[in-house]
């Protein structure tokens, strides 16, 4: 397809709303995925620290 102007490029032969909307939704979902993975990583590290501390406290207790 040949575009004579930027507006024709963004219109994508009448399918621009679908094409750019799809790109936008995909980019949004990928950003949400990255943020969610970062959040879950922090939560997992926090849980591991708590378990480690609890285990260290249990070992230090006299029997």
DSSP file (Angstrom, degrees, kcal/mol; ACC not computed):
  #  RESIDUE AA STRUCTURE BP1 BP2  ACC     N-H-->O    O-->H-N    N-H-->O    O-->H-N    TCO  KAPPA ALPHA  PHI   PSI    X-CA   Y-CA   Z-CA
    1    1 A X              0   0    0      0, 0.0     2,-0.5     0, 0.0    11,-0.0   0.000 360.0 360.0 360.0 138.7    0.0    0.0    0.0
    2    2 A X        -     0   0    0      6,-0.0     2,-0.5     2,-0.0     0, 0.0  -0.921 360.0-158.9-111.1 129.6    1.3    3.5   -0.9
    3    3 A X        -     0   0    0     -2,-0.5     3,-0.1     1,-0.1     4,-0.0  -0.909  10.9-167.7-110.1 134.8    0.5    6.5    1.3
    4    4 A X  S    S+     0   0    0     -2,-0.5     2,-0.3     1,-0.1    -1,-0.1   0.576  74.8  14.4 -93.9 -11.8    0.7   10.0    0.0
    5    5 A X  S  > S-     0   0    0      1,-0.1     4,-1.7     0, 0.0    -1,-0.1  -0.965  78.7-105.4-153.7 167.6    0.5   11.7    3.4
    6    6 A X  H  > S+     0   0    0     -2,-0.3     4,-2.7     1,-0.2     5,-0.2   0.859 118.1  57.7 -66.1 -35.0    0.7   10.9    7.1
    7    7 A X  H  > S+     0   0    0      1,-0.2     4,-1.7     2,-0.2    -1,-0.2   0.884 106.4  48.8 -65.4 -36.1   -3.1   11.2    7.5
    8    8 A X  H  >>S+     0   0    0      2,-0.2     4,-1.4     1,-0.2     5,-0.7   0.883 110.5  52.3 -67.4 -37.1   -3.5    8.4    4.9
    9    9 A X  H  <5S+     0   0    0     -4,-1.7     3,-0.4     1,-0.2    -2,-0.2   0.946 112.2  43.9 -62.0 -48.1   -0.9    6.3    6.7
   10   10 A X  H  <5S+     0   0    0     -4,-2.7    -1,-0.2     1,-0.2    10,-0.2   0.783 110.3  55.9 -70.3 -25.8   -2.8    6.7   10.1
   11   11 A X  H ><>S-     0   0    0     -4,-1.7     5,-2.5    -5,-0.2     3,-1.0   0.775  90.2-156.8 -74.2 -26.0   -6.1    6.1    8.4
   12   12 A X  G ><5 -     0   0    0     -4,-1.4     3,-1.4    -3,-0.4    -3,-0.1   0.878  67.3 -54.2  51.2  45.5   -4.7    2.8    7.1
   13   13 A X  G 3 <S-     0   0    0     -5,-0.7    -1,-0.3     1,-0.3    -4,-0.1   0.806 110.4 -46.1  64.4  29.6   -7.2    2.6    4.2
   14   14 A X  G < 5S+     0   0    0     -3,-1.0    -1,-0.3    -6,-0.2     3,-0.2   0.327 131.3  87.7  95.7  -7.4  -10.2    3.0    6.5
   15   15 A X  T <>5 +     0   0    0     -3,-1.4     4,-2.7    -4,-0.4    -3,-0.2   0.221  50.3 110.3-106.1  13.3   -8.9    0.4    9.1
   16   16 A X  H  >XS+     0   0    0     -5,-2.5     4,-3.0     1,-0.2     5,-0.5   0.874  73.9  54.8 -59.1 -41.8   -6.8    2.9   11.1
   17   17 A X  H  >5S+     0   0    0     -6,-0.2     4,-1.8    -3,-0.2    -1,-0.2   0.925 113.6  42.2 -59.3 -43.8   -9.1    2.8   14.2
   18   18 A X  H  >5S+     0   0    0      2,-0.2     4,-2.3    -3,-0.2    -2,-0.2   0.940 117.8  45.8 -66.9 -47.6   -8.9   -1.0   14.3
   19   19 A X  H  X5S+     0   0    0     -4,-2.7     4,-2.1     2,-0.2    -2,-0.2   0.954 119.5  38.1 -63.3 -52.9   -5.1   -1.1   13.6
   20   20 A X  H  X5S+     0   0    0     -4,-3.0     4,-2.5     1,-0.2    -1,-0.2   0.834 115.0  54.9 -72.8 -31.5   -4.1    1.6   16.0
   21   21 A X  H  X<S+     0   0    0     -4,-1.8     4,-2.6    -5,-0.5    -1,-0.2   0.909 108.5  49.3 -63.7 -40.8   -6.6    0.5   18.6
   22   22 A X  H  X S+     0   0    0     -4,-2.3     4,-2.3     2,-0.2    -2,-0.2   0.913 111.5  48.5 -64.3 -43.2   -5.1   -2.9   18.5
   23   23 A X  H  X S+     0   0    0     -4,-2.1     4,-2.6     2,-0.2    -2,-0.2   0.923 112.6  49.4 -61.2 -43.5   -1.6   -1.6   18.9
   24   24 A X  H  X S+     0   0    0     -4,-2.5     4,-2.5     2,-0.2    -2,-0.2   0.920 111.6  46.7 -63.2 -45.9   -2.8    0.6   21.8
   25   25 A X  H  X S+     0   0    0     -4,-2.6     4,-2.6     2,-0.2    -1,-0.2   0.905 113.5  49.7 -64.1 -41.2   -4.5   -2.2   23.7
   26   26 A X  H  X S+     0   0    0     -4,-2.3     4,-2.3    -5,-0.2    -2,-0.2   0.928 111.6  47.8 -63.0 -45.7   -1.5   -4.5   23.2
   27   27 A X  H  X S+     0   0    0     -4,-2.6     4,-2.1     2,-0.2    -2,-0.2   0.906 112.4  50.1 -62.7 -41.2    0.9   -1.9   24.5
   28   28 A X  H  X S+     0   0    0     -4,-2.5     4,-2.4     1,-0.2    -2,-0.2   0.932 111.4  47.6 -62.2 -46.8   -1.3   -1.2   27.5
   29   29 A X  H  X S+     0   0    0     -4,-2.6     4,-2.3     1,-0.2    -1,-0.2   0.870 110.8  51.6 -64.5 -36.8   -1.6   -4.9   28.3
   30   30 A X  H  X S+     0   0    0     -4,-2.3     4,-2.2     2,-0.2    -1,-0.2   0.899 110.4  48.8 -66.7 -39.0    2.1   -5.4   28.0
   31   31 A X  H  X S+     0   0    0     -4,-2.1     4,-2.3     2,-0.2    -2,-0.2   0.904 111.2  50.0 -65.7 -40.9    2.8   -2.5   30.4
   32   32 A X  H  X S+     0   0    0     -4,-2.4     4,-2.7     1,-0.2    -2,-0.2   0.904 109.5  52.1 -63.1 -41.0    0.3   -3.9   32.9
   33   33 A X  H  X S+     0   0    0     -4,-2.3     4,-2.5     2,-0.2    -2,-0.2   0.922 109.8  48.1 -61.5 -45.2    2.0   -7.3   32.6
   34   34 A X  H  X S+     0   0    0     -4,-2.2     4,-2.1     1,-0.2    -1,-0.2   0.924 113.8  47.1 -62.1 -44.6    5.4   -5.7   33.4
   35   35 A X  H  X S+     0   0    0     -4,-2.3     4,-2.3     1,-0.2    -2,-0.2   0.901 112.3  50.2 -64.1 -40.4    4.0   -3.8   36.3
   36   36 A X  H  X S+     0   0    0     -4,-2.7     4,-2.8     2,-0.2     5,-0.2   0.905 109.3  50.5 -66.2 -41.7    2.2   -6.9   37.7
   37   37 A X  H  X S+     0   0    0     -4,-2.5     4,-2.2     1,-0.2    -1,-0.2   0.910 110.9  49.8 -62.6 -41.5    5.4   -9.0   37.5
   38   38 A X  H  X S+     0   0    0     -4,-2.1     4,-2.1     2,-0.2    -2,-0.2   0.912 112.0  47.8 -62.8 -42.4    7.3   -6.3   39.3
   39   39 A X  H  X S+     0   0    0     -4,-2.3     4,-2.3     1,-0.2    -2,-0.2   0.931 112.3  48.4 -63.7 -46.5    4.7   -6.2   42.0
   40   40 A X  H  X S+     0   0    0     -4,-2.8     4,-2.4     1,-0.2    -1,-0.2   0.858 109.2  54.5 -63.3 -35.3    4.5  -10.0   42.4
   41   41 A X  H  X S+     0   0    0     -4,-2.2     4,-2.7    -5,-0.2    -1,-0.2   0.935 108.6  48.0 -63.5 -45.9    8.3  -10.1   42.6
   42   42 A X  H  X S+     0   0    0     -4,-2.1     4,-2.2     1,-0.2    -2,-0.2   0.915 112.3  49.3 -60.8 -42.9    8.3   -7.6   45.5
   43   43 A X  H  X S+     0   0    0     -4,-2.3     4,-2.3     2,-0.2    -1,-0.2   0.903 111.6  48.9 -63.9 -41.3    5.6   -9.5   47.3
   44   44 A X  H  X S+     0   0    0     -4,-2.4     4,-2.5     2,-0.2    -2,-0.2   0.919 111.1  49.2 -65.4 -44.1    7.5  -12.8   46.9
   45   45 A X  H  X S+     0   0    0     -4,-2.7     4,-2.3     1,-0.2    -1,-0.2   0.895 110.9  50.9 -62.9 -38.7   10.7  -11.3   48.1
   46   46 A X  H  X S+     0   0    0     -4,-2.2     4,-2.3    -5,-0.2    -2,-0.2   0.919 110.7  48.5 -64.1 -43.7    8.9   -9.9   51.1
   47   47 A X  H  X S+     0   0    0     -4,-2.3     4,-2.5     1,-0.2    -2,-0.2   0.905 111.1  50.6 -62.7 -41.4    7.4  -13.3   51.9
   48   48 A X  H  X S+     0   0    0     -4,-2.5     4,-2.6     2,-0.2    -1,-0.2   0.898 109.6  50.3 -64.4 -40.3   10.8  -15.0   51.6
   49   49 A X  H  X S+     0   0    0     -4,-2.3     4,-2.8     2,-0.2    -1,-0.2   0.919 111.0  49.2 -62.3 -43.0   12.3  -12.5   54.0
   50   50 A X  H  X S+     0   0    0     -4,-2.3     4,-2.5     2,-0.2    -2,-0.2   0.920 112.7  47.0 -63.2 -43.9    9.5  -13.0   56.5
   51   51 A X  H  X S+     0   0    0     -4,-2.5     4,-2.5     2,-0.2    -2,-0.2   0.909 112.5  50.2 -63.6 -41.8   10.0  -16.8   56.3
   52   52 A X  H  X S+     0   0    0     -4,-2.6     4,-2.4     2,-0.2    -2,-0.2   0.929 112.4  46.6 -62.4 -45.5   13.7  -16.5   56.6
   53   53 A X  H  X S+     0   0    0     -4,-2.8     4,-2.4     2,-0.2    -2,-0.2   0.903 112.5  50.1 -63.9 -41.2   13.4  -14.3   59.7
   54   54 A X  H  X S+     0   0    0     -4,-2.5     4,-2.0     1,-0.2    -1,-0.2   0.897 111.8  48.1 -63.9 -40.4   10.9  -16.6   61.2
   55   55 A X  H  X S+     0   0    0     -4,-2.5     4,-1.8     2,-0.2    -2,-0.2   0.899 110.9  50.6 -67.6 -39.7   13.1  -19.6   60.6
   56   56 A X  H  X S+     0   0    0     -4,-2.4     4,-1.6     1,-0.2    -2,-0.2   0.894 110.7  49.8 -65.3 -39.4   16.1  -17.7   62.1
   57   57 A X  H  X S+     0   0    0     -4,-2.4     4,-0.8     1,-0.2    -1,-0.2   0.881 109.0  52.3 -65.5 -37.7   14.1  -16.8   65.2
   58   58 A X  H  < S+     0   0    0     -4,-2.0     3,-0.3     1,-0.2    -1,-0.2   0.857 109.1  49.5 -67.6 -35.1   13.0  -20.5   65.6
   59   59 A X  H  < S+     0   0    0     -4,-1.8    -1,-0.2     1,-0.2    -2,-0.2   0.849 107.8  54.3 -71.9 -34.7   16.6  -21.7   65.5
   60   60 A X  H  < S+     0   0    0     -4,-1.6    -1,-0.2    -5,-0.2    -2,-0.2   0.662  86.0 100.7 -75.7 -16.7   17.7  -19.1   68.1
   61   61 A X  S  < S-     0   0    0     -4,-0.8     2,-0.2    -3,-0.3    -3,-0.0  -0.471  79.5-117.2 -71.4 136.7   15.1  -20.2   70.6
   62   62 A X              0   0    0     -2,-0.2    -1,-0.1     1,-0.1    -2,-0.1  -0.488 360.0 360.0 -73.0 146.0   16.4  -22.5   73.4
   63   63 A X              0   0    0     -2,-0.2    -1,-0.1     0, 0.0    -2,-0.0   0.446 360.0 360.0 -87.1 360.0   14.8  -25.9   73.4
